[in-house]
Amino acid sequence: MNNRGRPSLSGPGKLDQVNLEEFRTKRRLQELTFDLARTLNRDYRPQPHCFVPAHVLFPQLPDVIQRYLNEKVRLQHPADVKDLFLAPYYGWVVERLVENIHGDVSHGELPEVPRYESTRGPGSTSEVDFWTSRDVREVNRSHLNFVVADTKRWEQSAAYFIDTHKAVKSFVKNSGLGFAIPYLHNGQMHDYVPDFIIQLNASEERYLILETKGYDPLEEVKKAAEERWVNAVNADGKFGEWIYRLIKNPLETPDVLEQISRPPI
């Protein structure tokens, strides 16, 4: 009889019940939190926008982790909050927090600013030229003569509302532009390609990045990356003001355009 692995052909073998009770019982939540704080301290400090020494950063991290557990984690029976400190959840938590911890600008800390490619200048829609077999729609307020659709009707509907709205000066469907927002997931960098880039009718340069999205399991990850990109570009100030919006239905497009075109109160 084989007492390792699967039951052997000669008998049922030894079967063990595997569960998380031993881990949950032996490890205290405070201990796990401090272990995670050490990992965050190690992974966050090498980032170019971090100027905080380790002995100043580390004491702040347990409170950040506790806030994340309280506000962002939803448990479903029979899960336990300690399960979050096991793979693959542990790695995801580290990625989320590293990507979303920022300096407190209101207390004089420096904002994060973008890193520009040294060998590539500002892009332009004049550079776009490609063939496609996907569905296209002709538009007026775009430097490109067509909008290339990745969906059956959502992007076409959104493009119609954008093309006919008074708040829009010009726009482009983000296809063939090479415009993408980097984000980290599962230890690897990926590119998030939002749907539309819209130049607004305003006295100063203002741009809207508009995403039309149904269900996406990585929605929060991509949204956080987009907001981080927008905040960095706005802090730099060389390319006007940028806004990001995510809509779940193309019928929301006119309301979003109307809302952001209103002058601040």
Number of C-alpha atoms within 10 A of each C-alpha: 11 13 12 11 10 11 14 13 9 8 10 12 15 13 11 8 4 7 8 12 9 9 12 14 9 8 11 11 14 11 10 15 20 16 14 20 22 16 14 22 21 12 13 20 16 10 10 10 15 17 13 13 10 13 9 10 16 18 14 12 20 19 13 15 19 14 12 14 15 11 9 9 11 10 11 8 5 5 11 13 14 17 15 18 18 11 10 11 13 14 16 18 19 20 21 17 16 18 17 14 13 15 16 10 10 8 7 8 13 15 18 20 18 16 10 9 8 6 5 7 8 7 11 9 14 9 9 13 9 8 6 8 6 11 14 14 13 15 18 13 18 20 14 16 13 15 23 21 19 14 10 10 12 17 23 20 15 22 24 18 19 25 21 13 14 14 20 22 17 17 25 24 20 21 17 14 17 10 14 13 18 15 20 17 15 11 10 8 10 14 13 16 17 21 20 21 20 25 20 20 15 14 6 9 12 18 22 21 19 22 22 18 16 12 7 9 8 9 13 11 19 22 18 15 21 23 17 20 20 21 20 17 19 19 16 16 12 8 12 13 17 21 17 17 16 18 15 13 15 20 13 14 24 17 11 15 21 13 12 15 16 10 7 6 3
